């Protein structure tokens, strides 16, 4: 052994014993560790996918300190009477940039969600430090991590939605913004490649930025360029980014969004399997509805929207341009094997809320006295010029949904924001996703066992992002937990009548404190900011 090797080995030994000192007492279950809360007589579904077992869980402060037989007592003890106790659910695909304004996040808590990842689909806070500080002050009820959004960074640096690559100086500025966000606590880079201005980015631009995220250990999460008949090209691009940047890849809300693409699920699954065999750490998330939701304006060609709404207005004023734009919209319909916009339902149009809940032909009849395709195109373009609307698109197939759900690396994520009760006609996923998963697909349809179902919402996302010692019911892990009786879970939220909270989450515990107790909100908001953190040790 050279002296350098010996020194290295000595340093390793000191480090290893320090780690052991830090971690061993947490793993002990001795009575010398006073618990603040003990949950007794639980059916523990611990997040790992292992068979459920009966036992108690002791918590001290924000940590789990013992699992199994707990021989000591605590000032607060709750008898769960054999109900399921699982780790709090982690929703890796949300859009909650306004969480500081709605810190109770009741729609998520009621679904059992205790940790959110926001900043998805390319859109995030630009100044991550300020965003996280603001949230710390607002004290949300749920934990929060954020990605840094490519569209946010590109719009900031390039000043608008330009269909050109960045100059070398612009790319350098974008890299600096991503680096700053990662330093300030972002967990990775997100893209939204159907949105402005990200849709104009070439793959090399994305690779360059993903490399910056990778340097801090961040992952790459993508709303891919295509979810239609061209989805395999889009997957290839996402995998290329992962390979060339050296990041894990998260395919956001995996789906096939039009009848023309529905037959592609086996090819998609085969490509993902091969990618993993080639060493790309690729996983995906999914919401459990066959409709998506995004802005209605995504039905208008990118080239028409480039530069913003005023540019769209100018183009529509030129007759030939106007005809080209309308032809582009018709062509998109045809490529999707559709004849009209019945599948698109207006969710929230602020200037005229009476349109909310109507599909595009219905809105066309209301506005133009006709539901002809021409009137439908006028309706969509008119709404876009008045600021745009969010919409629900009934474009997926149930068999596809089940094919993707069967994959062991599919997480359950809502793609939702915080819901403001009664506002608009939003997608029901924001009220029901996790509970619909458990009640419908697990309990009623028996597509998965409850242990595997819980793993998809807990340990799997915690490892992929990674979010530290969350996602398992184990000593030393953060005490985020949910308690429910599978038989009593229900979600009444529907597309026509979405504003119903999920029911059946009896207790929701965040960092050792009850955010919901006996089915009632406590008003306690114990959420934390979550930063990227690989697990210090393999789970015991
Ligand atoms: Zn998206």
Boltz pocket constraint, residues with backbone or C-beta under 6 A from the ligand:
constraints:
  - pocket:
      binder: B
      contacts: [[A, 120], [A, 121], [A, 192], [A, 223], [A, 252], [A, 253]]
      max_distance: 6.0
